[in-house]
Amino acid sequence: MVQELGLGYCFGMVAPYYNLALVIIVILLFLKLFKTPNKKTYIDPWKFLFAALLVYVMEEIITVLHMANLITVSKLIFPVLETVIITLFIYVLLLQKENVKK
């Protein structure tokens, strides 16, 4: 007997893998940005945005490992990681606002 799974369920199962693949491309772009010789641009907010991206990668890796039943995760870990990401985003906006005022 074959069980039919909904399209949403199927996307939910493969989305973390696709997210990790796309994030690898973004990380490579960030590394290229940080290696650019033109240091006249204000790059500090991008460093914090990169840190937020790394927290997101950690969250996705934890999700993939949890889905594969390799680790058990507390229900508290994902809201904490998302709070860290949001806090870094807000800090990036404040840094950029200060730079625009100068």
C-alpha positions in Angstrom: 0.0 0.0 0.0 1.4 3.3 -1.1 1.0 6.4 1.1 0.5 9.7 -0.8 2.4 12.6 0.7 1.4 16.1 0.0 3.5 18.5 -2.0 4.0 20.8 1.0 5.4 17.8 3.1 7.8 16.9 0.3 9.1 20.5 0.0 9.5 20.6 3.8 11.7 17.5 3.7 14.1 18.8 1.0 14.1 22.5 1.8 16.9 22.5 4.4 19.2 20.7 1.9 18.5 23.3 -0.8 18.9 26.1 1.7 22.4 24.8 2.6 23.4 24.5 -1.1 22.3 28.1 -1.8 23.9 29.4 1.3 27.3 28.0 0.2 27.0 30.3 -2.9 26.2 33.3 -0.7 29.2 32.5 1.6 31.5 32.4 -1.4 30.2 35.8 -2.4 30.8 37.2 1.1 34.3 35.9 1.1 34.9 37.6 -2.3 33.5 40.8 -0.9 35.8 40.7 2.1 38.9 40.1 -0.1 38.2 43.1 -2.4 41.2 45.5 -2.3 39.0 48.6 -2.3 38.7 49.3 1.4 37.1 52.7 0.9 33.6 51.2 1.2 32.0 50.9 4.6 32.1 47.1 5.1 31.4 46.8 8.9 27.6 46.0 8.6 28.4 43.3 6.1 30.6 41.5 8.7 27.7 41.3 11.1 25.4 40.2 8.3 27.9 37.5 7.5 27.8 36.4 11.2 24.0 36.2 11.0 24.4 34.1 7.9 26.7 31.7 9.8 24.2 31.4 12.6 21.6 30.5 10.0 23.9 27.9 8.5 24.3 26.4 12.0 20.5 26.4 12.4 20.1 24.6 9.1 22.7 22.0 9.9 21.0 21.3 13.2 17.7 21.0 11.3 19.2 18.5 8.9 20.8 16.4 11.6 17.6 16.5 13.6 15.5 15.4 10.6 18.0 12.5 10.0 17.5 11.5 13.7 21.2 11.9 14.4 20.7 14.4 17.2 17.9 15.4 19.5 17.4 19.1 19.8 15.7 21.1 22.6 12.7 23.1 21.5 14.5 26.2 22.9 17.4 26.1 20.5 15.7 27.4 17.3 14.0 30.4 18.9 17.3 31.4 20.5 19.2 31.1 17.1 16.5 33.1 15.4 16.7 35.8 18.1 20.4 36.0 17.5 19.9 36.4 13.8 17.2 39.1 14.3 19.4 41.0 16.8 22.3 41.0 14.3 20.0 42.3 11.6 18.8 45.2 13.8 22.4 46.0 14.8 23.4 46.1 11.1 20.6 48.6 10.4 21.7 50.7 13.3 25.3 50.7 12.0 24.2 51.7 8.6 22.1 54.5 9.9 25.0 55.9 11.9 27.2 55.7 8.8 24.6 57.6 6.7 24.4 60.3 9.3 28.2 61.0 8.9 
